[in-house]
Structures are given as structure tokens and as C-alpha cells.
């Protein structure tokens, strides 16, 4: 099958982890006879430095004409003082807007071989963590009307918290359909005891739940949920929530795994086309840039999400995830997840090991028959 992918390698460790992700996709090409046309386009901080804007029209056009977009890490301290409309992150915002992506998927998982890195007690994490956060990207104060002016009490500002039922339905449908492929549980997070927008959220989610009778729906106030996900993360399956609450909760959940750099992120439209980035998109360790120390697994895992949601290549996506799991179980670690007794490897070697493991797993699943002569 033929697919076109736009790649913005990004800033900081972005180019390093992007190179390893391309290796993985090249391996999938060979194993399954696919054709991934990967077009590297300039964007984010690199584009600001060279062209004076975060996403040139030519780059945006390439993203629109592709079947999916992959972006490495974006931004860094280098661009802290540039004007707001020149910030590297504006590239992402523009891509989101033009592709009309509506929902962010953030799988939060804890590898059993890396439990030592979680800040939570063993008694809490021993049951594992496997949560899918389904976050709206269209509504809330993040995307609402904004005002900044001078009033009778000096400077004043406001951000409109806006939702309508069509926006809410998109995330609700994706949450329920995802739950049916997992453990049939959806937890809807809101602040319906105070916010009108949350009351609407709760109403629409309840209405949509009637089409999924086998899925158990529960509602949680966001402040209570922020505590519950730490005390009892194993009780959550799929979380569906608004833009603002999802932004905060997904980062909180990422950190309780202790291995946020290994987690993926997908921003998709109703057909699965979208933008795929590492979970820790804006938070790289700048001290390791260019030193072959970055962990590429977050972006590699996001490529697996791309195969699953955008291209419907489920077996291929599963192969990547199984290979990652096996390499970790064999004791290979980049610096951020290294502990005594393991094998310390660099960015490039980690990519090579995952590719090699993919080939081994594929060969076991599809052994070549030998013919006696």
C-alpha cells in the first residue's frame, strides 16, 4: 500500500528521534511491502531561524497533501524571547487548524520492567497502568475568544470557555468506540457542579453513551479525578474530557509512569488523519541534544499510532509495540531509563535494536518454508 507522510523533524532532540522513527517505518515497508513516501519539510524553530516564520506555506501545503504528519520535539529556550506569532509551537497550531483535527489520543502505559521509575508506591502501581486519554482539541478556553484590555481596575483579561454538542460528540464517539476495543469503561471528566460548559459536556456524553450499551460510563469531577488517577490508576480505562482538563490530566498521568519520554500522542480528525508527536513534545532535556542520548521510543510509538489510526495497518502497529516491549524486557536502556544491571545504549542503537526485533518477530509469525533439493 502507498502512503504519503510529511515529516517535520523539529527542534532540539527532534531530528535525532525522527531519524530513528524513519528507520522503523523503513523496516515496516520492507516487511509488509508498503511504500511510505516520507517528505521532510521545514517547520517549527528551524523554520523560524532560517525563514522567519514557524510554518512556511510550502510546508503547510505538504502537510495538507499528506496522509499523516509526524513532528519531532518543538521549541526550546532558544526561542523564549521571540514574538508570540513566531514561536515554534505556532507550526503545530496551524497544522491542527488546517487539518481540522478534533481529538487528542494519549495512551498512558507503565512497562512492568520500568516500574522502578514511577514516583508512586509499588502497592499502587503493582496492578499496572493502561489508560487512554481522549482529549477534545477544539473547544474550551484554549480555543475560545480571548480579550486583553484596560478596565477601571487596570489590566483585565478573559478567555471564553465554549462548547457545543457537535464538538463534544466527536470526542465522546471516539472514546466509546475505543473502550469497546479495550475494557469497556469510559470515565468522563468535567466540572459540571459549577460550569455550564461542563453541564453540556455531561449531557452530551450521556446521550452518546446510549449507542454503546456494553460500555460502562462513569462521571468524575476534575478535582476528584486528579486525585483518583494517582490513588487508583488501575480503575481507569478510557478517560474522555475537555481541552483544558485533558491538557492537565494527560501530563499528570504521563509523569506518574516515570517514563513519559516513551509515551506517544496522536491528534486526529474524525477519519483518523492527523498529527503524530512524542508525548513530551515541548519538554526535552536540552543537555542531551546531539549527544546520541535521547530516547526515541515516544516518537516511534507515535508512528505506531499513525499506522493504526490513519492507515488502518493494525498488525504493523502491533509489531512495533511488541518489539519495543521486547527490547526493554531484554534490558536495553537509553540513559533516561537506565539502572544498574541493564545495557546502556544510545539513540541510534535503540532504533536499530527495535528494527532487529521487529524482523525477528515477523520471521516467527511468517516463517519461510525451506524446500529440500
N, C-alpha and C positions, 0 to 999 in steps of 0.2 A: 504494500500500500504506500501511497505517496502523501507526504505531509510537509508543509512549509512552516518553519519556525523562525521567528525573529528573536535574536539574542542581543541583549544589552548587557555586556559583561559587568558594567557598574564600576564602583569605586572601591578603594581600599583592598580588601581581600577578594573583591568581586571577580576580577579576572582569573585569579588562581582557582577558585571553586567552580567557576564557569568552565574552565578548561577540563576539569575532571568530569563535569556533567556531560560535556560533549563526548568524552571518551565512553561513557556509559551508553549514550544514545547511539554512538557508532557501533558498539557491541550488539545492541538490540537490532540494529539494521542488519548486521551480518547473520545473526542467529535466526531471525524471522523473515529475512528477505524484504524488509521495508526500505523505503527511501525517505530519509529525513533531509530536506533541503534547509540547512541552517544558515541563515543570513545574519552576519554580525552587523549591527547598526550602532551608531554613536548616540549616547544619551547620558543623562544624569551629570555628575560632576565633570566627567571627561569632556562632555559637550559644552558645559559652561566655560571651562578653561580654554577650549580650542575655538568655539564658535560663539560664545557669549550668551547661549541660551540652553536650558536643560533638555529640550527635545526639539530638534530641527524638524521642519515639515517633511523632509525626505525620510527621516527616521520614523516619524509618526505614520507616514504612508506605508512604510514597510510593515509596521505593526498591524495596521488595519488589514492589509492584504494577506497576512499570515494566518495559519490555523491556530496558532498559540504564540504567546510571548513569554520568554524567560528573562528574568532580570537578576543579576547578582546583587551584592550589597550596594546600598545607595547612601551617599553623603559622607560626612566626616568633619572633623574640627577645621579642616582647611577652608570650608565654605561657611563657617559660622557667621561671618560678617557680611556676606553678600546680600543683596536686596532680596526681599521675600519672593518676588517673581522669578528670581534667578537661582533659588535653592534647588539642589539636585533632586529633591523629592517631588518637585513640580512635574518632573517627567512622568512619574508614576501616576500622579493625579490626572494628568492629561490623558494618559493611556486608559485609565479607568473610565474617564468620561466618554471618550470616543468609542471604546469597545462596549460601553454600556454594561459593564459588569455590575451585578447586583448583590452578590453574596460572597463572603469570605469563608473558606473552609480551613480550619486549623486543627489537624489531628494532634492530640496530646497523648503520647505514649511513653511508658517507662520501660526501658530494656532491663530484663531481670539481671543481666550481667553488669549493669551500671547503677544498681540501686544505692550503692555507697555514696553517690554524688547528690542524691536528693537530700534537702535540708530537713525533710520530715522523718519522724521516728519510724523504725522498722515495723512497729506494730500497726502503723497506719498504711504504709506502702506495701506491706507483705502481700496484700491481695491484688496488687498491680494497679496501674493507671492506664486506662484506654478510653479517652474521651474525644469526641468530635465536636468542636465548637463551630456552630453555624451562625455567622455574624452578618447582619444586614450592612450594606455599604452605601445605601442611597439616602436614607433619612437621618434623623437625629440632629443635634446641634452641630455636629461635624459638617454636615452639608446644608444646614438651614441658613436662612437670611441672617446676615451679620451687620451690626451697627456699631460705630465708634464715633462719639461726638462730644461736645462740651455742653453740659447742662447747668442748672442752677447750683449744683453741688460739685461742679468741676467736671473732670472727665467721666464719661459714662459709656458703657458698652453692653451689648446684648447679643445673644445667639438664639435663633428661633429653633425650638425643638418641634420638628414637623414630621408627621407620618400620615399616610393614607392606606386604605386597606389593600390596594394593589401592591404596594411596596412590601407590606408585611406578608402577604400571601406567598411571594416569591421565596423568601427565606423559610417560611413555615412548610411549604411543599417539599423543599429540598431536605429539610430536617426530618420530616416524617418518612420520606422515601429512603433516606439514608438509614434511619433507625430500623427499617424493615430488613435491611441487609446486615444489621448488627444485632443488638439485643432487645429491640422493640421498646425502647424507652426514650422519651423526649422530655427534657426539663426546660420549660420556658421561663426566662428570667426577665423581670420587669420591676417597675416601681409604681404599681397600679393603685397603691394606697394614697398616692399624692399626685402623680402626673396624669393628665388627661391623655397624653400620647400613649402612656403605658396601659391605660384602661382600654383604649382602642386595640393596642397590641394583644392584650389578653383575650379580648372578644374575638378577634380575627383568628388567632391561633386555635381557640376553642372551636370555632366554626370549621376550620380546616381539618381539625382532628377527626371529625365525623366521617371523613372519607378514608380514614385509616383505623378501623375498629380494633385491629390487633396490636396497635401501639399504645402503650400506657403513657398518658400525658400527666405531668405534674407542673405546678406553678410555684415559683420561688421569688420572693422579693430580693433585689440585687444585694442589699447589705447582708441579708441572711445567707444568700448563696455564696458570697465571698468567704464566709466562714465555713460553710458546709463543704465546699470543694477541697478545703485543706484538711478538715477533720475526717471526712469520709469520701475521698475521691472515687473509690471503687463503686459507689452507689450511682454515679452518673454515667450515662451512655452518650446521648446526643444532647447538647445544650444549644438552644436557639435563643438569640437575644438581639437587642438593638445595636446600632453602630457604636455608640459611646460605651455602653456596658460591655459589649463584646470586645472592644479595643482593650479595656482594662482587664477583664476576666481572662482573656486568652493569654495575655502576658503574665498574669499571676500564675496560671496553670502551667505555662511553659517553664517558669522558674522553679516550681515545686518538683519538677522532674530532675533538676540539676544538670540536664543535658539539653538545654534549649537550642544549642547550636546544631543539634541533629534533627530538629523538627522542621517539617515543611509548611508551606502555605499556598493556597490556591484562591484566586479571585475570579469567579466565573459568571457568565451570563446564564440565561435560562436554558441554553443549548449546550453548555459546558465549555464554550470557548472562553479563553481568558488569559490571565496573567499569573505566572508561577514564580515565586520568590522564596528565599530561605525565610524561616520563621523570624530569625533575628536580623531582619533586613537593615535596620538602622543602628545596630549596636555591635559592630565588630570591635575586636581588640586591636587598636591601631599599632600596638607594639610588635605585632607579628606580620605586618604587611610585607610581602615579598620575601619571606623567610622560609617558605615551604612548611609552615606550621599550622595553617588554617585547617579546620575540619570541613571537608566538602559535603558531608552527608546530608546536611539540611537542604542544600540545593539539589543534590542527587535525588533525595526523597521527593522533592517538589516535581522533578521531572517524571517520577513515577505517577504522581497525581495527574500530571498532564496527559500521560498515556491513558490513564483510567478515565478521566472525566472529559477530556477534549477529543481523544482519538478512539475511545472505547476499546483499547487494547489491554484487556484485563489481565490476561496471562503474562504479558510482558511487564506490566506494572508489578504484579506479584513476584515475578522473578527478581526484579531489582530489590524489592523489600526483603525477600528471603536471603538474597546474597549479602545485604548489609547486616542482617541479623547474624548470619553465619560467620562473617568476618569478625564481628565483635565477639561472638562466642569463642572464637579461636584465639582471642587475646590480643588482637592488633588494635592499637590505640594511637590517635593523634594526641598532641600534648595536653589539650584541654580535658581529655577523659582518661589520662594515663594514671596508673598507680603501680606500685611495686609488683613485680612478677609478670607484668604484661610486656608486649613488644611495642616499643615506641616507633612510630612511622610518621613520615611527612605527608603533606597534602597529596603529592603526585603518587606516592606508593599506595596510599589508601585507595585512590581511584583505580590503580592497577589491580589491587587485591580484589576489589569488588567486581571488576570486569572478569578476572580469572575465575572467581567463584560463580559468577553468572554462567560462564561457559561450562563449568563442571556440573552445575545443577541442570542445565539444559541437556547436556550429554546423557545424564542419568535418566531424564524424562523421555528423551528420544534417542536411545542407543542406536548406533549404526550397525546393521547386521553384516557380519562377515560371511563371505562366500568361499567355500572350500574349492580349491582348484585341483 
